């Protein structure tokens, strides 16, 4: 009989529930022990068994005070009042009079930014564009990511010093566009600038887009600072090379280290 070797199974180490630093995520799989500390409260994506807090879904551990939950990395967007979203108009569900009035400003197929006004029991949301900050989006690039990778902040509209601006939609849609020359101009409203975008602006937007893809590939949270740091780390590479696996790993590693240094 041929000899075989085998290794006995060992218990997985518990994943500490402390908040990740520098935008990093503590990833767990279903059945992983998050903590054996009974002082923590069970949040969504977790359950208690034999005085251990265990993950019921695959995702990232999040902690708010003593509440621990697991947010799935690939999950459907669940809206909250005040969220900023980016999306495309597909149909209207208001009265015929409202629909007729809105057609003067927005059409099916328009890409817009808006704020969640209310959330219904079935998960549907009501949006409003009652500010020039919101409304129709003009020329730019749309990137779709997992909503769980968009960090919640006080503002999701950012003018980056590299010459482009981003709208980080809580629903996982990110809009990258040239920063308006006039300070009082906004990305939204109901009129769009269709003038040709200079090559230099297109290059900045393309680089930002690839940097966001790199951050998402490495599961790093998206917010203005992480995107800017990644952009700066990518400047030694050509835009097309940013998506090479070894380059993505290099620039995201540098980004992560700068974020850690920022926190001290």
Secondary structure, 3 states (H helix, E strand, C coil): CCCCCCCCCCCCCCCCCCCCCCCCCCEECCCCEEECCCCCEECCCEEEECCEEEECCCEEEEEECCEEEEEECCCCCCCCCCCEEEEECCCCCCCHHHHHHHCCCCCCCCEEEEEEEEECCCCCEEEECCCCCCEECCCCEEEECCHHHECCCCCCEEECCCCEEEEECCCCEEEEEECCCCCCCCCCECCCCCCCCCHHHHHHHHHHHHHHHHHHHCCCCECHHHHHHHHHHCCCCCHHHHHCHHHHHHHHHHHHHHHHHHHC
